């Protein structure tokens, strides 16, 4: 069985790639994988959907 998480940045993600790279690395170390990323009208990342096995 899988579980899902939707993450949004605390700051704007368009300021630096490092902001969301650090966020994704943090969740990756906890077993989460990025499933999809949604973008706003200006091309900035708005949120990401993560997935991992629920019974790890």
PDB file of N, CA, C, O and CB in Angstrom:
ATOM      1  N   UNK A   1       0.830  -1.168   0.000  1.00  0.00           N
ATOM      2  CA  UNK A   1       0.000   0.000   0.000  1.00  0.00           C
ATOM      3  C   UNK A   1       0.887   1.247   0.000  1.00  0.00           C
ATOM      4  O   UNK A   1       1.959   1.254   0.605  1.00  0.00           O
ATOM      5  CB  UNK A   1      -0.951  -0.011   1.207  1.00  0.00           C
ATOM      6  N   UNK A   2       0.440   2.281  -0.670  1.00  0.00           N
ATOM      7  CA  UNK A   2       1.190   3.532  -0.787  1.00  0.00           C
ATOM      8  C   UNK A   2       0.534   4.625   0.043  1.00  0.00           C
ATOM      9  O   UNK A   2      -0.660   4.570   0.341  1.00  0.00           O
ATOM     10  CB  UNK A   2       1.290   3.969  -2.259  1.00  0.00           C
ATOM     11  N   UNK A   3       1.335   5.616   0.410  1.00  0.00           N
ATOM     12  CA  UNK A   3       0.797   6.823   1.006  1.00  0.00           C
ATOM     13  C   UNK A   3       1.351   8.017   0.235  1.00  0.00           C
ATOM     14  O   UNK A   3       2.408   7.936  -0.391  1.00  0.00           O
ATOM     15  CB  UNK A   3       1.150   6.913   2.527  1.00  0.00           C
ATOM     16  N   UNK A   4       0.626   9.113   0.291  1.00  0.00           N
ATOM     17  CA  UNK A   4       0.968  10.282  -0.509  1.00  0.00           C
ATOM     18  C   UNK A   4       1.028  11.524   0.360  1.00  0.00           C
ATOM     19  O   UNK A   4       0.373  11.612   1.398  1.00  0.00           O
ATOM     20  CB  UNK A   4      -0.042  10.476  -1.640  1.00  0.00           C
ATOM     21  N   UNK A   5       1.825  12.479  -0.084  1.00  0.00           N
ATOM     22  CA  UNK A   5       1.981  13.745   0.626  1.00  0.00           C
ATOM     23  C   UNK A   5       2.065  14.849  -0.418  1.00  0.00           C
ATOM     24  O   UNK A   5       2.735  14.701  -1.440  1.00  0.00           O
ATOM     25  CB  UNK A   5       3.252  13.738   1.555  1.00  0.00           C
ATOM     26  N   UNK A   6       1.388  15.944  -0.155  1.00  0.00           N
ATOM     27  CA  UNK A   6       1.490  17.131  -1.004  1.00  0.00           C
ATOM     28  C   UNK A   6       2.312  18.153  -0.236  1.00  0.00           C
ATOM     29  O   UNK A   6       1.972  18.514   0.891  1.00  0.00           O
ATOM     30  CB  UNK A   6       0.067  17.706  -1.393  1.00  0.00           C
ATOM     31  N   UNK A   7       3.398  18.618  -0.849  1.00  0.00           N
ATOM     32  CA  UNK A   7       4.253  19.598  -0.189  1.00  0.00           C
ATOM     33  C   UNK A   7       4.243  20.908  -0.961  1.00  0.00           C
ATOM     34  O   UNK A   7       4.189  20.934  -2.190  1.00  0.00           O
ATOM     35  CB  UNK A   7       5.689  19.066  -0.054  1.00  0.00           C
ATOM     36  N   UNK A   8       4.295  21.981  -0.207  1.00  0.00           N
ATOM     37  CA  UNK A   8       4.395  23.329  -0.758  1.00  0.00           C
ATOM     38  C   UNK A   8       5.564  24.008  -0.059  1.00  0.00           C
ATOM     39  O   UNK A   8       5.839  23.715   1.105  1.00  0.00           O
ATOM     40  CB  UNK A   8       3.051  24.143  -0.570  1.00  0.00           C
ATOM     41  N   UNK A   9       6.240  24.888  -0.730  1.00  0.00           N
ATOM     42  CA  UNK A   9       7.379  25.556  -0.091  1.00  0.00           C
ATOM     43  C   UNK A   9       6.910  26.589   0.924  1.00  0.00           C
ATOM     44  O   UNK A   9       5.811  27.133   0.816  1.00  0.00           O
ATOM     45  CB  UNK A   9       8.268  26.224  -1.144  1.00  0.00           C
ATOM     46  N   UNK A  10       7.754  26.848   1.903  1.00  0.00           N
ATOM     47  CA  UNK A  10       7.471  27.942   2.831  1.00  0.00           C
ATOM     48  C   UNK A  10       7.787  29.276   2.163  1.00  0.00           C
ATOM     49  O   UNK A  10       7.151  30.293   2.441  1.00  0.00           O
ATOM     50  CB  UNK A  10       8.287  27.781   4.140  1.00  0.00           C
ATOM     51  N   UNK A  11       8.777  29.252   1.280  1.00  0.00           N
ATOM     52  CA  UNK A  11       9.168  30.437   0.521  1.00  0.00           C
ATOM     53  C   UNK A  11       8.826  30.196  -0.938  1.00  0.00           C
ATOM     54  O   UNK A  11       8.485  29.078  -1.326  1.00  0.00           O
ATOM     55  CB  UNK A  11      10.688  30.757   0.698  1.00  0.00           C
ATOM     56  N   UNK A  12       8.917  31.229  -1.737  1.00  0.00           N
ATOM     57  CA  UNK A  12       8.710  31.044  -3.175  1.00  0.00           C
ATOM     58  C   UNK A  12       9.813  30.166  -3.741  1.00  0.00           C
ATOM     59  O   UNK A  12      10.994  30.388  -3.471  1.00  0.00           O
ATOM     60  CB  UNK A  12       8.672  32.407  -3.909  1.00  0.00           C
ATOM     61  N   UNK A  13       9.430  29.174  -4.522  1.00  0.00           N
ATOM     62  CA  UNK A  13      10.422  28.255  -5.080  1.00  0.00           C
ATOM     63  C   UNK A  13      11.150  28.856  -6.268  1.00  0.00           C
ATOM     64  O   UNK A  13      12.156  28.305  -6.715  1.00  0.00           O
ATOM     65  CB  UNK A  13       9.760  26.959  -5.491  1.00  0.00           C
ATOM     66  N   UNK A  14      10.663  29.973  -6.787  1.00  0.00           N
ATOM     67  CA  UNK A  14      11.326  30.536  -7.952  1.00  0.00           C
ATOM     68  C   UNK A  14      12.566  31.331  -7.584  1.00  0.00           C
ATOM     69  O   UNK A  14      13.321  31.736  -8.468  1.00  0.00           O
ATOM     70  CB  UNK A  14      10.370  31.412  -8.713  1.00  0.00           C
ATOM     71  N   UNK A  15      12.794  31.566  -6.284  1.00  0.00           N
ATOM     72  CA  UNK A  15      13.935  32.389  -5.905  1.00  0.00           C
ATOM     73  C   UNK A  15      15.255  31.659  -6.151  1.00  0.00           C
ATOM     74  O   UNK A  15      16.200  32.249  -6.675  1.00  0.00           O
ATOM     75  CB  UNK A  15      13.828  32.796  -4.438  1.00  0.00           C
ATOM     76  N   UNK A  16      15.323  30.382  -5.778  1.00  0.00           N
ATOM     77  CA  UNK A  16      16.542  29.600  -5.994  1.00  0.00           C
ATOM     78  C   UNK A  16      16.181  28.132  -6.126  1.00  0.00           C
ATOM     79  O   UNK A  16      15.296  27.638  -5.429  1.00  0.00           O
ATOM     80  CB  UNK A  16      17.554  29.810  -4.839  1.00  0.00           C
ATOM     81  N   UNK A  17      16.861  27.445  -7.013  1.00  0.00           N
ATOM     82  CA  UNK A  17      16.661  26.004  -7.146  1.00  0.00           C
ATOM     83  C   UNK A  17      17.011  25.290  -5.845  1.00  0.00           C
ATOM     84  O   UNK A  17      16.445  24.241  -5.537  1.00  0.00           O
ATOM     85  CB  UNK A  17      17.507  25.447  -8.303  1.00  0.00           C
ATOM     86  N   UNK A  18      17.928  25.848  -5.094  1.00  0.00           N
ATOM     87  CA  UNK A  18      18.396  25.204  -3.868  1.00  0.00           C
ATOM     88  C   UNK A  18      17.272  25.018  -2.853  1.00  0.00           C
ATOM     89  O   UNK A  18      17.297  24.060  -2.079  1.00  0.00           O
ATOM     90  CB  UNK A  18      19.517  26.019  -3.248  1.00  0.00           C
ATOM     91  N   UNK A  19      16.290  25.912  -2.841  1.00  0.00           N
ATOM     92  CA  UNK A  19      15.192  25.820  -1.878  1.00  0.00           C
ATOM     93  C   UNK A  19      14.432  24.512  -2.051  1.00  0.00           C
ATOM     94  O   UNK A  19      14.268  23.759  -1.091  1.00  0.00           O
ATOM     95  CB  UNK A  19      14.236  27.012  -2.032  1.00  0.00           C
ATOM     96  N   UNK A  20      13.959  24.230  -3.287  1.00  0.00           N
ATOM     97  CA  UNK A  20      13.206  22.994  -3.445  1.00  0.00           C
ATOM     98  C   UNK A  20      14.097  21.773  -3.562  1.00  0.00           C
ATOM     99  O   UNK A  20      13.649  20.663  -3.277  1.00  0.00           O
ATOM    100  CB  UNK A  20      12.326  23.085  -4.649  1.00  0.00           C
ATOM    101  N   UNK A  21      15.353  21.947  -3.974  1.00  0.00           N
ATOM    102  CA  UNK A  21      16.279  20.814  -3.985  1.00  0.00           C
ATOM    103  C   UNK A  21      16.505  20.313  -2.563  1.00  0.00           C
ATOM    104  O   UNK A  21      16.508  19.105  -2.326  1.00  0.00           O
ATOM    105  CB  UNK A  21      17.625  21.211  -4.638  1.00  0.00           C
ATOM    106  N   UNK A  22      16.693  21.224  -1.620  1.00  0.00           N
ATOM    107  CA  UNK A  22      16.865  20.837  -0.218  1.00  0.00           C
ATOM    108  C   UNK A  22      15.610  20.176   0.324  1.00  0.00           C
ATOM    109  O   UNK A  22      15.697  19.186   1.049  1.00  0.00           O
ATOM    110  CB  UNK A  22      17.224  22.054   0.634  1.00  0.00           C
ATOM    111  N   UNK A  23      14.443  20.712  -0.018  1.00  0.00           N
ATOM    112  CA  UNK A  23      13.179  20.139   0.434  1.00  0.00           C
ATOM    113  C   UNK A  23      12.998  18.719  -0.097  1.00  0.00           C
ATOM    114  O   UNK A  23      12.627  17.817   0.654  1.00  0.00           O
ATOM    115  CB  UNK A  23      12.007  21.021  -0.007  1.00  0.00           C
ATOM    116  N   UNK A  24      13.259  18.519  -1.393  1.00  0.00           N
ATOM    117  CA  UNK A  24      13.118  17.192  -1.986  1.00  0.00           C
ATOM    118  C   UNK A  24      14.127  16.216  -1.392  1.00  0.00           C
ATOM    119  O   UNK A  24      13.795  15.054  -1.161  1.00  0.00           O
ATOM    120  CB  UNK A  24      13.288  17.265  -3.505  1.00  0.00           C
ATOM    121  N   UNK A  25      15.346  16.666  -1.142  1.00  0.00           N
ATOM    122  CA  UNK A  25      16.346  15.784  -0.529  1.00  0.00           C
ATOM    123  C   UNK A  25      15.946  15.387   0.883  1.00  0.00           C
ATOM    124  O   UNK A  25      16.182  14.252   1.296  1.00  0.00           O
ATOM    125  CB  UNK A  25      17.714  16.465  -0.508  1.00  0.00           C
ATOM    126  N   UNK A  26      15.346  16.305   1.627  1.00  0.00           N
ATOM    127  CA  UNK A  26      14.882  16.007   2.979  1.00  0.00           C
ATOM    128  C   UNK A  26      13.831  14.895   2.944  1.00  0.00           C
ATOM    129  O   UNK A  26      13.919  13.934   3.709  1.00  0.00           O
ATOM    130  CB  UNK A  26      14.303  17.276   3.648  1.00  0.00           C
ATOM    131  N   UNK A  27      12.844  15.021   2.064  1.00  0.00           N
ATOM    132  CA  UNK A  27      11.796  14.004   1.978  1.00  0.00           C
ATOM    133  C   UNK A  27      12.314  12.704   1.374  1.00  0.00           C
ATOM    134  O   UNK A  27      11.858  11.625   1.750  1.00  0.00           O
ATOM    135  CB  UNK A  27      10.628  14.525   1.156  1.00  0.00           C
ATOM    136  N   UNK A  28      13.240  12.793   0.461  1.00  0.00           N
ATOM    137  CA  UNK A  28      13.819  11.595  -0.148  1.00  0.00           C
ATOM    138  C   UNK A  28      14.520  10.738   0.906  1.00  0.00           C
ATOM    139  O   UNK A  28      14.438   9.510   0.865  1.00  0.00           O
ATOM    140  CB  UNK A  28      14.809  11.982  -1.264  1.00  0.00           C
ATOM    141  N   UNK A  29      15.200  11.376   1.839  1.00  0.00           N
ATOM    142  CA  UNK A  29      15.896  10.623   2.893  1.00  0.00           C
ATOM    143  C   UNK A  29      14.911   9.902   3.813  1.00  0.00           C
ATOM    144  O   UNK A  29      15.303   9.008   4.562  1.00  0.00           O
ATOM    145  CB  UNK A  29      16.783  11.563   3.719  1.00  0.00           C
ATOM    146  N   UNK A  30      13.639  10.287   3.760  1.00  0.00           N
ATOM    147  CA  UNK A  30      12.590   9.642   4.553  1.00  0.00           C
ATOM    148  C   UNK A  30      11.785   8.636   3.734  1.00  0.00           C
ATOM    149  O   UNK A  30      10.754   8.141   4.190  1.00  0.00           O
ATOM    150  CB  UNK A  30      11.657  10.691   5.134  1.00  0.00           C
ATOM    151  N   UNK A  31      12.262   8.333   2.514  1.00  0.00           N
ATOM    152  CA  UNK A  31      11.624   7.315   1.690  1.00  0.00           C
ATOM    153  C   UNK A  31      10.613   7.830   0.675  1.00  0.00           C
ATOM    154  O   UNK A  31       9.998   7.037  -0.037  1.00  0.00           O
ATOM    155  CB  UNK A  31      10.958   6.351   2.563  1.00  0.00           C
ATOM    156  N   UNK A  32      10.431   9.149   0.596  1.00  0.00           N
ATOM    157  CA  UNK A  32       9.460   9.719  -0.344  1.00  0.00           C
ATOM    158  C   UNK A  32      10.071   9.866  -1.726  1.00  0.00           C
ATOM    159  O   UNK A  32      11.258  10.165  -1.862  1.00  0.00           O
ATOM    160  CB  UNK A  32       8.956  11.079   0.155  1.00  0.00           C
ATOM    161  N   UNK A  33       9.249   9.652  -2.760  1.00  0.00           N
ATOM    162  CA  UNK A  33       9.638   9.862  -4.154  1.00  0.00           C
ATOM    163  C   UNK A  33       8.700  10.893  -4.766  1.00  0.00           C
ATOM    164  O   UNK A  33       7.509  10.921  -4.455  1.00  0.00           O
ATOM    165  CB  UNK A  33       9.604   8.524  -4.964  1.00  0.00           C
ATOM    166  N   UNK A  34       9.237  11.731  -5.629  1.00  0.00           N
ATOM    167  CA  UNK A  34       8.424  12.746  -6.300  1.00  0.00           C
ATOM    168  C   UNK A  34       7.613  12.069  -7.395  1.00  0.00           C
ATOM    169  O   UNK A  34       8.163  11.387  -8.260  1.00  0.00           O
ATOM    170  CB  UNK A  34       9.314  13.890  -6.890  1.00  0.00           C
ATOM    171  N   UNK A  35       6.295  12.264  -7.349  1.00  0.00           N
ATOM    172  CA  UNK A  35       5.407  11.695  -8.361  1.00  0.00           C
ATOM    173  C   UNK A  35       5.034  12.735  -9.417  1.00  0.00           C
ATOM    174  O   UNK A  35       4.983  12.423 -10.606  1.00  0.00           O
ATOM    175  CB  UNK A  35       4.142  11.136  -7.703  1.00  0.00           C
ATOM    176  N   UNK A  36       4.774  13.962  -8.985  1.00  0.00           N
ATOM    177  CA  UNK A  36       4.435  15.018  -9.935  1.00  0.00           C
ATOM    178  C   UNK A  36       4.707  16.376  -9.302  1.00  0.00           C
ATOM    179  O   UNK A  36       4.762  16.523  -8.081  1.00  0.00           O
ATOM    180  CB  UNK A  36       2.954  14.910 -10.381  1.00  0.00           C
ATOM    181  N   UNK A  37       4.873  17.357 -10.175  1.00  0.00           N
ATOM    182  CA  UNK A  37       5.116  18.734  -9.757  1.00  0.00           C
ATOM    183  C   UNK A  37       4.155  19.600 -10.554  1.00  0.00           C
ATOM    184  O   UNK A  37       3.994  19.405 -11.758  1.00  0.00           O
ATOM    185  CB  UNK A  37       6.626  19.168  -9.982  1.00  0.00           C
ATOM    186  N   UNK A  38       3.513  20.560  -9.888  1.00  0.00           N
ATOM    187  CA  UNK A  38       2.619  21.467 -10.609  1.00  0.00           C
ATOM    188  C   UNK A  38       3.237  22.861 -10.636  1.00  0.00           C
ATOM    189  O   UNK A  38       3.898  23.292  -9.692  1.00  0.00           O
ATOM    190  CB  UNK A  38       1.206  21.502  -9.953  1.00  0.00           C
ATOM    191  N   UNK A  39       3.000  23.541 -11.736  1.00  0.00           N
ATOM    192  CA  UNK A  39       3.577  24.854 -11.973  1.00  0.00           C
ATOM    193  C   UNK A  39       2.482  25.902 -12.071  1.00  0.00           C
ATOM    194  O   UNK A  39       1.376  25.615 -12.529  1.00  0.00           O
ATOM    195  CB  UNK A  39       4.426  24.849 -13.246  1.00  0.00           C
ATOM    196  N   UNK A  40       2.793  27.111 -11.640  1.00  0.00           N
ATOM    197  CA  UNK A  40       1.878  28.228 -11.773  1.00  0.00           C
ATOM    198  C   UNK A  40       1.980  28.852 -13.152  1.00  0.00           C
ATOM    199  O   UNK A  40       2.750  28.390 -13.994  1.00  0.00           O
ATOM    200  CB  UNK A  40       2.153  29.269 -10.704  1.00  0.00           C
ATOM    201  N   UNK A  41       1.217  29.881 -13.379  1.00  0.00           N
ATOM    202  CA  UNK A  41       1.189  30.557 -14.677  1.00  0.00           C
ATOM    203  C   UNK A  41       2.538  31.162 -15.050  1.00  0.00           C
ATOM    204  O   UNK A  41       2.874  31.263 -16.230  1.00  0.00           O
ATOM    205  CB  UNK A  41       0.133  31.640 -14.671  1.00  0.00           C
ATOM    206  N   UNK A  42       3.298  31.559 -14.054  1.00  0.00           N
ATOM    207  CA  UNK A  42       4.603  32.174 -14.332  1.00  0.00           C
ATOM    208  C   UNK A  42       5.708  31.137 -14.486  1.00  0.00           C
ATOM    209  O   UNK A  42       6.864  31.497 -14.707  1.00  0.00           O
ATOM    210  CB  UNK A  42       4.970  33.147 -13.220  1.00  0.00           C
ATOM    211  N   UNK A  43       5.366  29.840 -14.372  1.00  0.00           N
ATOM    212  CA  UNK A  43       6.351  28.777 -14.528  1.00  0.00           C
ATOM    213  C   UNK A  43       7.020  28.359 -13.236  1.00  0.00           C
ATOM    214  O   UNK A  43       7.917  27.516 -13.249  1.00  0.00           O
ATOM    215  CB  UNK A  43       7.388  29.202 -15.491  1.00  0.00           C
ATOM    216  N   UNK A  44       6.605  28.928 -12.130  1.00  0.00           N
ATOM    217  CA  UNK A  44       7.178  28.576 -10.829  1.00  0.00           C
ATOM    218  C   UNK A  44       6.501  27.320 -10.277  1.00  0.00           C
ATOM    219  O   UNK A  44       5.313  27.092 -10.503  1.00  0.00           O
ATOM    220  CB  UNK A  44       7.031  29.752  -9.829  1.00  0.00           C
ATOM    221  N   UNK A  45       7.270  26.519  -9.558  1.00  0.00           N
ATOM    222  CA  UNK A  45       6.698  25.331  -8.932  1.00  0.00           C
ATOM    223  C   UNK A  45       5.760  25.774  -7.813  1.00  0.00           C
ATOM    224  O   UNK A  45       6.124  26.601  -6.977  1.00  0.00           O
ATOM    225  CB  UNK A  45       7.816  24.387  -8.385  1.00  0.00           C
ATOM    226  N   UNK A  46       4.548  25.215  -7.803  1.00  0.00           N
ATOM    227  CA  UNK A  46       3.558  25.542  -6.784  1.00  0.00           C
ATOM    228  C   UNK A  46       3.487  24.486  -5.690  1.00  0.00           C
ATOM    229  O   UNK A  46       3.390  24.812  -4.507  1.00  0.00           O
ATOM    230  CB  UNK A  46       2.200  25.709  -7.419  1.00  0.00           C
ATOM    231  N   UNK A  47       3.536  23.211  -6.094  1.00  0.00           N
ATOM    232  CA  UNK A  47       3.482  22.110  -5.132  1.00  0.00           C
ATOM    233  C   UNK A  47       3.959  20.840  -5.798  1.00  0.00           C
ATOM    234  O   UNK A  47       4.074  20.762  -7.021  1.00  0.00           O
ATOM    235  CB  UNK A  47       2.054  21.926  -4.572  1.00  0.00           C
ATOM    236  N   UNK A  48       4.237  19.836  -4.965  1.00  0.00           N
ATOM    237  CA  UNK A  48       4.696  18.545  -5.464  1.00  0.00           C
ATOM    238  C   UNK A  48       3.952  17.440  -4.730  1.00  0.00           C
ATOM    239  O   UNK A  48       3.620  17.570  -3.552  1.00  0.00           O
ATOM    240  CB  UNK A  48       6.234  18.389  -5.289  1.00  0.00           C
ATOM    241  N   UNK A  49       3.696  16.353  -5.445  1.00  0.00           N
ATOM    242  CA  UNK A  49       3.062  15.174  -4.856  1.00  0.00           C
ATOM    243  C   UNK A  49       4.149  14.123  -4.668  1.00  0.00           C
ATOM    244  O   UNK A  49       4.869  13.783  -5.607  1.00  0.00           O
ATOM    245  CB  UNK A  49       1.883  14.632  -5.757  1.00  0.00           C
ATOM    246  N   UNK A  50       4.256  13.612  -3.445  1.00  0.00           N
ATOM    247  CA  UNK A  50       5.249  12.604  -3.099  1.00  0.00           C
ATOM    248  C   UNK A  50       4.556  11.299  -2.750  1.00  0.00           C
ATOM    249  O   UNK A  50       3.401  11.287  -2.326  1.00  0.00           O
ATOM    250  CB  UNK A  50       6.129  13.079  -1.928  1.00  0.00           C
ATOM    251  N   UNK A  51       5.284  10.186  -2.936  1.00  0.00           N
ATOM    252  CA  UNK A  51       4.746   8.854  -2.665  1.00  0.00           C
ATOM    253  C   UNK A  51       5.802   8.009  -1.972  1.00  0.00           C
ATOM    254  O   UNK A  51       6.999   8.151  -2.223  1.00  0.00           O
ATOM    255  CB  UNK A  51       4.272   8.169  -3.970  1.00  0.00           C
ATOM    256  N   UNK A  52       5.333   7.118  -1.089  1.00  0.00           N
ATOM    257  CA  UNK A  52       6.217   6.108  -0.491  1.00  0.00           C
ATOM    258  C   UNK A  52       5.375   4.916  -0.063  1.00  0.00           C
ATOM    259  O   UNK A  52       4.151   5.001   0.038  1.00  0.00           O
ATOM    260  CB  UNK A  52       7.012   6.692   0.728  1.00  0.00           C
ATOM    261  N   UNK A  53       6.059   3.800   0.188  1.00  0.00           N
ATOM    262  CA  UNK A  53       5.376   2.622   0.706  1.00  0.00           C
ATOM    263  C   UNK A  53       4.921   2.911   2.134  1.00  0.00           C
ATOM    264  O   UNK A  53       5.699   3.399   2.953  1.00  0.00           O
ATOM    265  CB  UNK A  53       6.301   1.365   0.656  1.00  0.00           C
ATOM    266  N   UNK A  54       3.678   2.612   2.421  1.00  0.00           N
ATOM    267  CA  UNK A  54       3.135   2.887   3.750  1.00  0.00           C
ATOM    268  C   UNK A  54       3.691   1.930   4.791  1.00  0.00           C
ATOM    269  O   UNK A  54       3.946   2.339   5.924  1.00  0.00           O
ATOM    270  CB  UNK A  54       1.617   2.801   3.729  1.00  0.00           C
ATOM    271  N   UNK A  55       3.881   0.697   4.443  1.00  0.00           N
ATOM    272  CA  UNK A  55       4.390  -0.319   5.383  1.00  0.00           C
ATOM    273  C   UNK A  55       5.869  -0.560   5.148  1.00  0.00           C
ATOM    274  O   UNK A  55       6.264  -1.648   4.728  1.00  0.00           O
ATOM    275  CB  UNK A  55       3.608  -1.646   5.238  1.00  0.00           C
ATOM    276  N   UNK A  56       6.696   0.454   5.417  1.00  0.00           N
ATOM    277  CA  UNK A  56       8.128   0.322   5.176  1.00  0.00           C
ATOM    278  C   UNK A  56       8.797  -0.369   6.329  1.00  0.00           C
ATOM    279  O   UNK A  56      10.011  -0.572   6.307  1.00  0.00           O
ATOM    280  CB  UNK A  56       8.765   1.676   4.941  1.00  0.00           C
TER     281      UNK A  56
END
